[in-house]
Amino acid sequence: MLKLFNIFAVLINKNFDMNVKLKVLSAGVLFFTGQALMAQKTDTAKVSNIEEVVVVAYGTQKKETLVGSNTQISASQIADRPISNVLQAIDGASPGVKISTSTGQPGSSPSIQIRGIGSYNISTAPLYIVDGVIYTGSLNAINPDDISSMNILKDAASTSLYGSSAANGVVLITTKKGRRNSNTLNFGMSTGYVSRSIPEYDRVNAYQYYPLVWESIRNGRLTTGASTTVAAANAYASANLISDVLKTNVFNVADGVLVTDGVLNPNAALKYTDLDWQKALIKSGFRQNYDLNYSGGSDKTTYYASVGYTKETGYILKSDFERFNAKVAVDSQVKNWLKVGVNLTGTSSNGNNSVDGANNNSSYINPYSWTRTMGPIYSPYAHDPISNATLYDAAGNVIYDAGSNRGVSAAAGRNVIWETLLNRDISKNYYIISRSYAEIKFDKYLTLTTNVGYDIRNNKRNQYTNKLIGDAAPAGAAEISTFTEQTLTWNQLLNYKRSFGSHSFDVLVGHENYKYIYEYMDGYKQGQVADNNYDLTNFVTTTSLTSQTDNYRKEGAFGRFNYDFASKYILSASIRWDGSSRFAPDTRWNSFWSVGAGWRAKGENFLKNVNFVDELKIRGSYGEVGNDIANNYYLYKSNYALGYNNANEAGILFDLLADPLVTWEANRQYDAAIDFGFWNKRITGTAEYYKRNTDGLLFAKPLPVSAGVPGSTILQNLGNMYNQGYEFSLNVDVIRKSNFGWSINGNASTLKNRFTKLPDGQTEIINGTKKIMVDHSIYDYWLRQWYGVDAADGSPLFLVADAYANTTASDIRTVNGTLVTTNYAKAKYDYSGTAIPDLFGSFGTTVRFKNLSFSTMFTYQIGGKTYDSNYASLMSSYTQGGALSTDILNRWTTPGQITDVPALNSSTYTNSDVASTRWLVKSDFISWRQATISYNLNKDYIDQFGFTAFKLFLSGENLWSKTARKGLEPTQSFSGTTTNRYTPARIITIGLNVSF
């Protein structure tokens, strides 16, 4: 491989000064009618008479007549990037779109919110449409190389035709098709490495650790009065540091003299140095990707066929993703009046799943937690008690330490590395994604199209928990779960397009049926019989065996009317009647609609001859869409739970009380924008304002315990909320010449979220670190108010709650004129900022010099706060074996000392460690999200080898970031909280693309 790239380097050097010939390939969604962009041999590249056509709901439309908010991501923006999930390309691509980054697990998907938070209790994710049909499967089943474009629909004018599922926005994904009279064979390959992108928090080493824990014990002894003198407390701490607290002495001196008067024994030397748990678990991963596609066609038929293979191993042991995919798309003009087509994708993927850190934050099997928080005095490996040498079994395998000599904060009796290696969690997925259509032209104005989409996903997950150590020891356990998802969509579209002079009409009426079936089965057994066999038949005792089937149906009738006069005055209206099986027959039908208008001032006489103005359009829209995406497919039905049997006697329990009047959450949306382009479109952009009002939010209304309702709640439409903000995007071609080009781009967004109504009788809802109230956002923090550290004695201080303001007690004092308390139970709670940033977005640049090009993108956030519980876990004032941040070295030790870290104290540490505003940190960040450098060999040269294009590239993802604190990951969640999760991966690849 290296030799091949050396040859390519020689070719680059030889051909760098040859004349440039540019070939611009367009496919699928964004295409141009009229005169094309031509590479000139003069100083500038000229653009003239271009009409951009973009994908919209159930069709395409000229961009200049759009009144909705529609952001397009082209194939060129996805090309060459080492991404396994197409949604990763959305990060930074559009204003108003907020991303919670995917984990480091290969193939994982980011979470997306479009224009704020659409709901409190049900889904806030957008609707995904693949080739015109609703798609519910994993997006990692779609090869990014097969994507022609993605469109993000953000307002009601763009989304209302999708009705009851469109409240959170819509993402349209269009895959590639063939082109008439153009046969092309393309091959692409890339390979590279995978590493950790977010650095670890700085933590103290073994030499620093023992004196710190000793100090906690000594101070605690003095505080309780158990030792009346410092000398006695010192002696107590020295005597109990190892035997009672840490259990392990990793130095070569006796336990009782390891730390004396707070100082590590100067003769102490480490008995062994393999104390880094992350080193054993974190390695460099590897990524390879191969794509081959062939496309073309005749006057009557076009075709596109592709195959692809992706293999990515994560930087955490036993995490990987492997995908095989194949696609074929054929479109044929059978008759002058009849066109048919089929689009079929098959994907097989499998991989080792790492532990989901978010859902297992403090679990003993969470490798990110325990390799981070493990004290620096414990080795994952067993050592000879005499020689201190690492122990190996008869087969030469290292023997792991089972953790019997660890403190209570260090997962005593467990070993996360050993368990990670012994346990298994493997998923296999098989997808068929199929689309077919028939298009009948009655005349040149009237067209009838029918589309059928059928998708099926089969998933099998095999989990094994070992019998040597951990949750299933000593028996061992296996769990196998399978599910099948099927969706069937059938729609009929009647479209009438006609122009009369300057008047243009586009009328669409349609009908659609949607069917979703989910079938699930899970079995769990214990008692492993034979080693290395993970089928359930190899286990003795059935602990659980269950299955479930869910059905969901939707039906809709819809229509759209578009009108423009000379592309100057634009009107659009749409409506959809939807019925959802989630709701009762009396409430399941509702209408969703939008109206929009636009004025292209550029078309007016007073601007026609203003040459520097290429585009100036004012547009606005208003409409209503819905949201019915909840975890429960039977929201209007009270449920009973099966499986509560008593031996052979059947058992059934009342499980859920439903309100038969429950219905959609309704989303009323306003949008106003101005689109502009100046100086031959060297400067283009959009400024936009939106407001989303969500009515009928589903809340769990409290019920009296005497009602006998499980959970003492009932889900009803009881709340209201709004999101509003501004969006800005700007693109500037600074230099536009045939042999040199430089462009810059950027976008910025704001977001304000507020509740305007809560359920009757509820003025507040506290949820973890947040409190919901009217006129506050969903992500406003409600926390104890941390004041700081008393310089006199190092005590942790909080503002006093109003209830204790006029009381006297030993734990209430006045510091610098402020009434404070050392007791967290008397601390004042108050609002303390929000996780929502003041501004977020991205910026980037593209530079092209002859055949060489470089593009890059940065994402950023200004404002907002993160509640960094990961950091808090490293700042305990009394750890019993857990790791400590280097910031603990700034703890209070001397009267008069000014610091923000309280004294270490085993007696009062709960006050120091408790949840409070102490753990809030700024969420500001800048991230070097993506960069690609590429070189195209001269066409004159590669022609002799039969190539039509030959490109080499180097590409990277998640290259660098700057945050308020090393180790912080502010994009981990929308809510601003952190968990011990698999942090995102940095991926750097080198590759080539060739065309024949």
C-alpha positions, 0 to 999 in steps of 0.5 A: 500500500505504501509503495502504491502511494509513493508512486502516486506522489511521483505522479503528483509531482510530475503533473502539478503544473499541467493545465487544469481541466475541471469536470463537475459531476451532478447527481440526484437531488441538486441539479442545474438546468440552463447554462452550466458553470464552466471552467474558464481559461481567463481570470474568473469563473462565470456563473450565468442562468443557473436554476437550482432545483432542490428536493422538497416533500414529495417532489422537487422545486426551484430554489428561487420559488421556495418559501420554506426553510430548506438546507441542503447537504450535497454529496460533495460535502459528504465525499471522502469523509471517514464517517460510518453514519450519514447523520455525522455529516449534519454536524455544523452543516445547517443553522438551527440544528443542534447535535449531541455527538455520537459516542466513540462506538463505531457506527453510532449515531448522533442525536439531533434537534432541529430548532429547539426542543419539541417535547418534554416527555416524547420524542424530540428527534426529526422524521427521516425520509429516505427516497421519499418514504419514512425510514425508521431503521438505523442510519448506519445501514446506508452507505454515505457514498450512496448519498446524493444529498440530504435536505433538512426541512425546518419550518411548517411550510417545508414539513407540513405535508408530513403532518403528524410526524413533522413537529421536530423537523424532517431530514430528507435523504436521497440516494444516487441514481444513474444519468442518461448517456453517461457510463461511469465506473468509480472506485474509492478506498481509504484506510486510517487509524482511530483514536480518542479525541477527548483527552482524559481529566488530569489525575494525581499519581500514586506519590501524591495520592496517599498523602491526600487520603491520609490528610482526609483521615487526619482532618476527619479525626480532628473534626469529630474530636476522636483525637484531641491533638494533631499528633494523635490524629496524625498517628491514627491516619498513618495507622489506618490509611492502608488497613482500614481505608485503601487496603493496598500499599504499592510502595516498598515500605511498611504500611504504618510508616508510608505517610508520616505527618502528611509526608510520603516516606522518602524511601518509598519506591513503587513495587510495580508500575502497571497502575494505568487501567486505561492503558490496558483498555484503550488502543489505536483502532483501525478503519478501512473502507471500499466502495465501487459503483457503476452508473449510466444509462441510455435515452430510455433507461438509467441505472446505478449499482454499488457495493461497499465494505466498511470495517472500523475498530474502536479505540476501546477493546472489543468495540467495532463495526463491520458493514457490507452493502449493495444497492441497485437503482434502475429507472426506465421510460417504458412508454412516452406516458409511463416511467417505472423504477426500482431502488433496492439496498441490502445491508449486513452489519455486525459488531462488538458493542461496548458498554453503553456508558450513558445507561450504565453510568456507575455500573461495575461493567462501565469501562469508561467509569472505572478506568477513570475513577480507579485510584492510581495505587491499584493494578489491574494485574495480580502480582507475586507478594514476594517478588512483586512480579506480574503473574501469568497462568500456565498458558502464558496469559496475564492473571488479573487482580480480582480486587479483594484488596481495594477500598470501597470506592475502587470497585472491590471484588471487580475488575472492569478490564478482565470483565470486558475481555471475558464478556461478549456483546455482539449485534448482527443486523440485516436490512432490506430497503426497497423503493419502487414507483410508477409514473403515468403522464396523462399529458404534459401537465398532469402526472400520476405517481405511485410509490411503494416502500418496504423496509425490513430489519432483522436484529440479533444481539447475543450477550454473555456475562462470564462465570469467573468474576462479576454479576453472573459469577460463578454460574455465567449467563447468556441473553439473546434478543431479536427483533424484526422491524417492518415498514410498508408505505404506499402513496399515490400522488397526482401532480398538475404543473402549468404556466400561463405567461408569467403565472406558474401553478403547481398543484399536488394531491396525494394519499398515503398509508403507513404500516409499522410492525415490531416483533421482539423476543428475549431469553435469559439463562444462567448456569453455563455448561461448556466453555466458549459456547454462548447459545442458550442451550448451553445454559441450565436455568431459564431466568426470563423468556418474553416476547412482544409484538407492536403494530402502528398504522397511519393514513393521510390525505394531503394537498399542496398549492404553489403559485408564483408570478414571474418568480417574483410573487410566491404563494404556497399552501399545504394541508394534510389530514392524518389518522394515527392508531396511537389515539382513539377513533374519536381523536386520531384524525386531525389536520395539519397545514401551512401557508407561506409567501415570498417576494423576490425583490430582485425580479422587480424593475428597480433591481433588475439593472442593479448588477451587484444584486443577484438575489434578494428574497423575503419569505415567511410562513406559518403552519401547524404540524404534530408529534405522536412519536411516543414509546407507547403505541397504544396511548389511549388504552389502559394496559395490563402487564402479563408474566406475573404468574405464580407457578402454574397460576396465571398472573396479570397486573394493572400497568397503565391508566390511559386517557382516551382523549389523549392526542397529538402534541401540536406545533404551531410554527412561524418563520420569516427570512431574507435570502440574498446574493451579491456580486455574481453570487460571491456573497450569499446567505440567509437571515431567519427568525422562527418561533415554535409553539408546542401546545398539548404537551404530554405530561404525567399528571399526578394522581392520589395514591388511593386511586390505585394507579401504577405510578400514581400518574396519567398521561394527558395533554396538559402543557405548552412551550415555545422555542424561538431563535435567529439563524444566520448563514453566510458564504463568501467566494473571496477569490474565484479564479480558474486556477485559484479559489478561496471561499469561507462559510459560517452559520450561527444560531440562537435558541430560547426555550420557555414553558408557558403552561404546566398541568393544573395544580403543578407549579414546578417539576423537579427532574434531577439537576433541572426544575420546570416552571412557567417562564423557564426552559426545559434545561434550566439548572436548579441546584444548591447554591455553592458559595465557596470555601471558608478561608478560616477553616476550609469548610465548604459553604453554601448560601442559606435557604430562606427557611434557615435565614433567621435561625442560629446554629453552629453550621450557619455563619457569616462570611464577608457579610454573607449568611452561609451554611456548612450543612448542605441540607440547609443550603438554598436552591435556586436557578443557576443558568441553563444548558442552552447556549447563547450562540452555536454554529460552525465556520469553515473554508475551502482553498483550491490551487490548481489540482490541490484543494483543502477544506475544513470546518470548525463547530463552536458554542458560546454560552450555556453551562455543563453540570460536570458530574464526571469531574465531581467524582474526581474531587471528593474530599474523602475518597476510599480508593477512587481517583482524584483530579490534580485540582485537589492539590489546591485544597485548603490547608492553612488558615487564611488560604484563598481557594475554591477547593475545601479541606479534605475531611473524612467527616464532612466530605458529603457537604463538599461532594454534594450536587451543587453549582460547584460542578457547573462549568462553562459549555463554551467550546471550539472544535476542529470538526473536519478537514480534507486535503485532496489532489486531482491528477491532471486529466490530460495525463490520466487519460492515457491510463484509461482514467477519467478522474484520479484523486488522492486525499487525506481526511480527518474527523474530530481533530481537536477541541478546546473546552473550559476544562481538559476532559470536558465533553460539552456536546455529550447531551442536550441537557448539559449533564455528563456521564462516563461514556465512550467519548467520540473518536478521532479518525484520520484516513488516507485514500483515493477515488478513481473513475473510468 
